[in-house]
Structure formats: C-alpha cells, structure tokens
C-alpha cells in the first residue's frame, strides 16, 4: 500500500501532519477510483498513467460568482459533435501571483439524471497543455454543494484528470472553451505521455 501511495501521489519519505495525511489519503482514494474506472476502457495501458507530485499551493480557494439566466450553448467536443451546456458560475482566484478565472459549467445531459444533477464541469487548458500535460486540456469535477456559504469553493488542481480522448478513440470529449485557458502552468494532477497512447 505504501508503494501505491508513492506511485500515485509522488511522495518521498516524508512525515505528514494529521491534516496532511487526511488529505493524502483522500487524494489517493480519488486516484485509485479514477484508475479503476479507466481500466475497462484502456486495459493494460492504465500502467502508463502518471501524475505530478502533489502541490499544496495548487489547491486554491476561489470566489464564486453565480450566474443567472444563462443561455444554453453548444460545447464543442473532440469528435466534432457538440454537447449542450450552460454557465453556472465564474470562479476567480490568484495563482502564482496572477489573477485567474474559470467558468464552471452544467452539462444538460447530466442535469437530467438524479445522481449527476448537481455536477459542475470545470474544463481548462494551461501553459503546460501540449507539453507535459494533455494538449486537449484537463477536467476537474465539482458539485454545487462544494460551494460554501461565503460564496467560495476549493479548486484542487491535484485532482485534474485527462479526458478519455487522450487515450483512445470513440468518445465525444468536451473541448475546454478559450475562456477557460489559464495564463499559468499547472504542474499538478494528471500528466501525459503521448507516445504511449497513439491513436
């Protein structure tokens, strides 16, 4: 188990506080679940999945501006098809000394299902996209209930993951809109080795 934690989180021999250990356990569980869900899709290629080391500074608190009466729009996907989406909130935060913002979207296809009705979709690109991370951008999942009473939400870039289209064909993966391009390099979450996933 210790080896698995090191593999998934990029930790060396470190002594953690109780709060750090709790977060490490939670992130490890998140990544194990992600790999479990990915395995039926890419099978043995799951062994090529890599993550950046955990960076506490890339777990940021963002100010939430809820958006009212937003129109439904067509979100482009990797296949050329579209998915219906709507802006739910604008998230503003500071990262590496720069002012940043991301839109959180609702995908209408998920809103129609009880188990995913409160899901928020946070796709983004950053200055590492197309280099150490997937060129098509990465995703973070949030829930409406993650928004706190003070109208803030924690964005954990250590939980950023690649769309299925990074690994195989046959999926309609949403393409992050230009408005969700970050002006910094996010070296956290899932990395990418394109030579391992040629398709």
C-alpha positions as CSV (number, residue, x, y, z in Angstrom):
1,X,0.0,0.0,0.0
2,X,2.8,2.4,0.8
3,X,4.3,1.8,-2.7
4,X,0.9,2.5,-4.3
5,X,0.6,5.8,-2.4
6,X,4.1,6.9,-3.5
7,X,3.3,5.9,-7.1
8,X,0.0,7.8,-7.2
9,X,1.0,10.9,-5.2
10,X,4.7,11.3,-6.0
11,X,5.6,11.4,-2.3
12,X,9.0,10.6,-1.0
13,X,9.9,9.7,2.6
14,X,8.1,12.5,4.4
15,X,6.5,12.9,7.7
16,X,2.9,14.2,7.4
17,X,0.7,16.0,9.9
18,X,-2.7,14.6,10.6
19,X,-4.3,17.1,8.3
20,X,-1.8,16.4,5.5
21,X,-2.3,12.7,6.0
22,X,-6.0,13.0,5.8
23,X,-5.7,15.0,2.5
24,X,-3.1,12.5,1.2
25,X,-5.5,9.6,1.9
26,X,-8.4,11.4,0.2
27,X,-6.3,12.2,-2.9
28,X,-5.0,8.6,-3.0
29,X,-8.6,7.3,-2.9
30,X,-9.6,9.7,-5.6
31,X,-6.8,8.5,-7.9
32,X,-7.4,4.8,-7.2
33,X,-11.1,5.3,-8.1
34,X,-10.1,7.1,-11.3
35,X,-7.7,4.3,-12.3
36,X,-10.4,1.7,-11.5
37,X,-12.9,3.5,-13.8
38,X,-10.3,4.0,-16.5
39,X,-9.1,0.3,-16.6
40,X,-12.1,-1.1,-18.5
41,X,-11.5,1.5,-21.2
42,X,-7.8,1.3,-21.8
43,X,-6.9,-2.0,-20.0
44,X,-3.2,-2.6,-19.6
45,X,-2.4,0.9,-20.8
46,X,-3.5,2.1,-17.4
47,X,0.0,1.3,-16.4
48,X,1.2,4.3,-18.4
49,X,-0.9,6.8,-16.4
50,X,1.3,9.3,-14.5
51,X,0.6,12.1,-12.0
52,X,2.6,15.2,-11.0
53,X,3.7,15.3,-7.3
54,X,1.2,16.8,-5.0
55,X,1.4,20.6,-4.8
56,X,-0.5,22.1,-1.9
57,X,-0.2,25.6,-3.5
58,X,-2.3,24.3,-6.4
59,X,-5.3,23.7,-4.2
60,X,-6.8,27.2,-4.2
61,X,-9.9,28.9,-2.8
62,X,-11.9,30.7,-5.5
63,X,-14.5,33.4,-5.1
64,X,-17.8,32.2,-6.7
65,X,-20.0,34.5,-8.8
66,X,-23.2,32.7,-9.5
67,X,-24.6,33.4,-13.0
68,X,-28.3,33.8,-13.6
69,X,-30.4,33.1,-16.7
70,X,-27.5,31.8,-18.7
71,X,-28.4,30.6,-22.2
72,X,-27.8,27.0,-23.3
73,X,-24.9,26.8,-25.8
74,X,-23.2,24.2,-27.8
75,X,-19.9,23.0,-26.2
76,X,-17.5,21.6,-28.8
77,X,-16.2,18.1,-28.5
78,X,-13.2,16.2,-29.9
79,X,-15.4,14.3,-32.4
80,X,-16.8,17.5,-33.9
81,X,-20.2,16.9,-32.3
82,X,-21.4,19.2,-29.5
83,X,-22.9,18.9,-26.0
84,X,-25.5,21.2,-24.6
85,X,-24.1,23.2,-21.7
86,X,-24.8,26.3,-19.6
87,X,-22.5,28.5,-17.5
88,X,-23.3,28.1,-13.8
89,X,-20.6,30.2,-12.1
90,X,-17.5,32.3,-12.6
91,X,-14.7,31.2,-10.3
92,X,-11.9,33.8,-9.6
93,X,-8.7,33.1,-7.8
94,X,-5.0,34.0,-7.6
95,X,-2.4,31.6,-8.8
96,X,1.4,32.2,-9.0
97,X,0.8,35.9,-8.5
98,X,-1.7,36.1,-11.4
99,X,-5.4,36.8,-11.4
100,X,-7.1,33.8,-12.9
101,X,-10.7,32.8,-13.6
102,X,-12.6,29.7,-14.8
103,X,-16.2,29.1,-15.7
104,X,-17.9,26.2,-14.1
105,X,-20.5,24.6,-16.5
106,X,-23.5,22.4,-16.2
107,X,-23.9,19.7,-18.9
108,X,-27.5,19.4,-19.7
109,X,-27.1,15.7,-20.3
110,X,-26.0,15.2,-16.7
111,X,-28.7,17.5,-15.2
112,X,-31.4,15.1,-16.4
113,X,-30.0,12.3,-14.1
114,X,-30.7,12.4,-10.4
115,X,-27.2,11.2,-9.5
116,X,-25.4,13.8,-11.5
117,X,-27.9,16.7,-11.4
118,X,-25.7,18.8,-9.1
119,X,-22.5,18.2,-11.0
120,X,-20.3,21.1,-12.2
121,X,-17.8,20.6,-15.0
122,X,-14.6,22.6,-14.9
123,X,-12.5,22.0,-18.2
124,X,-9.3,24.0,-18.6
125,X,-6.1,24.4,-20.5
126,X,-2.9,25.9,-19.1
127,X,0.6,26.7,-20.3
128,X,1.6,23.0,-19.7
129,X,-1.1,21.8,-22.2
130,X,0.5,20.1,-25.2
131,X,3.8,19.6,-23.3
132,X,3.8,17.7,-20.0
133,X,0.0,17.6,-19.9
134,X,-2.6,16.7,-22.5
135,X,-2.9,19.2,-25.3
136,X,-6.7,18.8,-25.3
137,X,-6.9,20.1,-21.8
138,X,-7.9,18.6,-18.5
139,X,-11.0,18.4,-16.3
140,X,-11.9,18.9,-12.7
141,X,-15.2,17.8,-11.2
142,X,-17.1,19.9,-8.6
143,X,-20.6,19.7,-7.1
144,X,-22.9,22.6,-6.4
145,X,-22.7,21.6,-2.8
146,X,-19.0,22.3,-2.8
147,X,-19.8,26.0,-2.8
148,X,-19.5,27.3,0.7
149,X,-21.8,29.8,2.5
150,X,-19.3,32.6,2.0
151,X,-19.5,32.0,-1.8
152,X,-16.1,30.3,-2.2
153,X,-15.1,26.9,-3.5
154,X,-11.9,25.0,-3.4
155,X,-10.4,24.1,-6.8
156,X,-7.9,21.2,-6.3
157,X,-5.7,21.0,-9.4
158,X,-4.1,17.9,-7.9
159,X,-7.4,16.2,-9.0
160,X,-7.1,17.4,-12.6
161,X,-7.5,14.5,-15.0
162,X,-7.4,13.8,-18.7
163,X,-10.4,13.1,-20.9
164,X,-10.8,9.6,-22.3
165,X,-9.9,11.0,-25.7
166,X,-6.3,11.3,-24.5
167,X,-6.1,7.6,-24.5
168,X,-8.4,6.1,-27.2
169,X,-10.9,6.9,-29.9
170,X,-14.7,6.8,-29.9
171,X,-15.5,9.4,-27.3
172,X,-17.0,12.9,-27.5
173,X,-14.8,14.7,-25.1
174,X,-15.7,18.3,-24.4
175,X,-13.0,20.8,-25.5
176,X,-12.3,23.5,-22.9
177,X,-13.5,26.8,-24.2
178,X,-10.9,29.6,-24.8
179,X,-12.4,31.5,-21.8
180,X,-11.0,28.6,-19.6
181,X,-7.4,29.0,-20.8
182,X,-5.2,29.7,-17.7
183,X,-2.2,32.0,-18.1
184,X,0.0,29.8,-15.9
185,X,1.4,26.3,-16.0
186,X,-0.5,23.9,-13.8
187,X,2.0,21.1,-12.9
188,X,-0.4,19.2,-10.8
189,X,-2.9,16.4,-11.4
190,X,-2.5,14.0,-14.4
191,X,0.4,14.2,-16.7
192,X,0.5,12.8,-20.3
193,X,2.9,10.6,-22.4
194,X,1.5,10.9,-25.9
195,X,3.9,8.2,-27.2
196,X,2.1,5.7,-25.0
197,X,-1.3,6.4,-26.4
198,X,-1.0,6.8,-30.2
199,X,-4.4,6.6,-31.9
